[in-house]
């Protein structure tokens, strides 16, 4: 019963924090978009568009990590999960950020996302960024002894 109450409190607090985070993030994104239109500089707004989903994905994995703190055991990192799933997701998210530098540091065919700067590109990057953030944090777990 005690674990159920503690888990319920963690999940309820997560709901409040996640709601506030997503609402604030969307509002901040709108401010950045307005500023970008006024000064004709899309770099900050674009970086936010690609990195905010990573933070949101990490937020979605946070409740289990918080519950792991109270469990007995040793901390383990799921390297296989990070390498096989996380690395390609990080590549797809990071490759879209390379246009901010003006350089093409990563080989990335534009046909995978429908070309740079398209709405389809943003959607794929958002999905990959959210999944990458989740994988990044969910790969750290406490294993029972």
VEXDREN-2710 file (C-alpha; in Angstrom, 1 decimal):
% VEXDREN-2710
k/r/px/py/pz
1/UNK/0.0/0.0/0.0
2/UNK/2.8/2.4/0.9
3/UNK/4.5/1.9/-2.5
4/UNK/1.1/2.6/-4.3
5/UNK/0.6/5.8/-2.4
6/UNK/4.2/7.0/-3.1
7/UNK/3.8/6.0/-6.8
8/UNK/0.5/7.8/-7.0
9/UNK/2.0/11.0/-5.6
10/UNK/5.0/10.8/-8.0
11/UNK/2.7/10.3/-11.0
12/UNK/0.4/13.2/-9.9
13/UNK/3.3/15.5/-9.4
14/UNK/4.6/14.4/-12.7
15/UNK/1.3/15.3/-14.3
16/UNK/1.4/18.8/-12.8
17/UNK/5.1/19.4/-13.8
18/UNK/4.6/18.0/-17.3
19/UNK/1.6/20.1/-17.9
20/UNK/3.4/23.2/-16.7
21/UNK/6.5/22.4/-18.8
22/UNK/4.6/21.7/-22.0
23/UNK/2.4/24.8/-21.6
24/UNK/5.4/27.0/-20.8
25/UNK/7.4/25.5/-23.6
26/UNK/4.7/26.2/-26.2
27/UNK/4.3/29.8/-24.9
28/UNK/8.1/30.3/-25.0
29/UNK/8.2/28.9/-28.5
30/UNK/5.6/31.4/-29.6
31/UNK/7.6/34.3/-28.2
32/UNK/10.7/33.0/-30.0
33/UNK/8.8/32.7/-33.3
34/UNK/7.5/36.3/-33.0
35/UNK/11.0/37.5/-32.2
36/UNK/12.4/35.6/-35.1
37/UNK/9.9/37.2/-37.5
38/UNK/10.8/40.6/-36.2
39/UNK/14.6/40.3/-36.4
40/UNK/14.8/37.9/-39.4
41/UNK/17.0/35.4/-37.5
42/UNK/15.6/31.9/-37.2
43/UNK/18.5/30.2/-35.4
44/UNK/17.3/30.5/-31.9
45/UNK/13.7/29.6/-32.8
46/UNK/14.9/26.6/-34.9
47/UNK/17.2/25.3/-32.2
48/UNK/14.3/25.5/-29.7
49/UNK/12.0/23.6/-32.1
50/UNK/14.5/20.8/-32.4
51/UNK/15.7/20.6/-28.8
52/UNK/12.4/21.1/-26.9
53/UNK/11.1/17.6/-27.9
54/UNK/14.3/16.1/-26.5
55/UNK/13.6/17.8/-23.1
56/UNK/10.0/16.7/-23.3
57/UNK/11.0/13.1/-23.9
58/UNK/13.3/13.2/-21.0
59/UNK/10.5/14.5/-18.9
60/UNK/8.3/11.6/-19.9
61/UNK/10.9/9.2/-18.6
62/UNK/11.4/11.1/-15.3
63/UNK/8.8/9.3/-13.1
64/UNK/10.3/5.9/-13.4
65/UNK/13.8/7.4/-12.7
66/UNK/12.4/9.1/-9.6
67/UNK/10.8/5.9/-8.4
68/UNK/14.2/4.1/-9.0
69/UNK/15.8/6.4/-6.5
70/UNK/13.8/4.7/-3.7
71/UNK/14.4/1.2/-4.9
72/UNK/17.2/-1.0/-3.6
73/UNK/19.9/-2.0/-6.1
74/UNK/22.8/-0.8/-8.3
75/UNK/22.5/1.8/-11.0
76/UNK/23.0/0.4/-14.5
77/UNK/23.2/2.0/-17.9
78/UNK/21.6/0.2/-20.8
79/UNK/24.4/0.8/-23.3
80/UNK/22.8/-1.6/-25.9
81/UNK/19.6/0.4/-25.8
82/UNK/21.5/3.7/-26.1
83/UNK/23.6/2.5/-29.0
84/UNK/21.0/0.6/-31.1
85/UNK/18.0/2.9/-30.5
86/UNK/19.4/6.2/-29.1
87/UNK/22.3/6.8/-31.5
88/UNK/20.2/6.7/-34.7
89/UNK/17.6/8.9/-33.0
90/UNK/20.2/11.4/-31.9
91/UNK/21.6/11.4/-35.4
92/UNK/18.2/12.2/-36.9
93/UNK/17.6/14.9/-34.4
94/UNK/21.1/16.4/-34.6
95/UNK/21.4/16.3/-38.3
96/UNK/18.5/18.8/-38.6
97/UNK/20.5/21.2/-36.3
98/UNK/23.5/21.3/-38.6
99/UNK/22.0/24.0/-40.8
100/UNK/22.3/26.4/-37.8
101/UNK/26.1/26.3/-38.2
102/UNK/26.1/26.8/-41.9
103/UNK/28.1/23.6/-42.3
104/UNK/27.2/20.1/-43.2
105/UNK/29.0/18.3/-40.4
106/UNK/27.0/15.1/-40.7
107/UNK/26.2/13.2/-43.9
108/UNK/22.4/13.3/-44.1
109/UNK/20.3/12.7/-47.2
110/UNK/17.5/15.3/-47.4
111/UNK/15.1/12.8/-48.9
112/UNK/14.8/11.0/-45.5
113/UNK/12.9/14.0/-44.1
114/UNK/11.5/15.5/-47.3
115/UNK/14.2/18.1/-47.5
116/UNK/15.5/20.6/-45.0
117/UNK/13.1/23.3/-43.7
118/UNK/9.8/21.5/-44.5
119/UNK/7.0/20.8/-42.2
120/UNK/7.6/17.0/-42.6
121/UNK/11.2/17.6/-41.5
122/UNK/10.0/19.3/-38.3
123/UNK/7.5/16.5/-37.5
124/UNK/10.1/13.7/-38.0
125/UNK/12.6/15.7/-35.9
126/UNK/10.0/16.2/-33.1
127/UNK/9.2/12.5/-33.0
128/UNK/12.8/11.5/-33.1
129/UNK/13.8/14.1/-30.5
130/UNK/11.0/13.0/-28.1
131/UNK/12.0/9.4/-28.5
132/UNK/15.7/10.2/-28.1
133/UNK/15.0/12.1/-24.9
134/UNK/13.0/9.2/-23.5
135/UNK/15.6/6.6/-24.5
136/UNK/18.4/8.8/-23.0
137/UNK/16.8/8.9/-19.6
138/UNK/15.1/5.5/-19.5
139/UNK/18.5/3.8/-20.2
140/UNK/19.6/4.6/-16.7
141/UNK/17.9/2.2/-14.2
142/UNK/18.4/0.7/-10.9
143/UNK/18.8/-3.1/-11.1
144/UNK/18.0/-5.3/-8.0
145/UNK/21.0/-6.9/-6.4
END
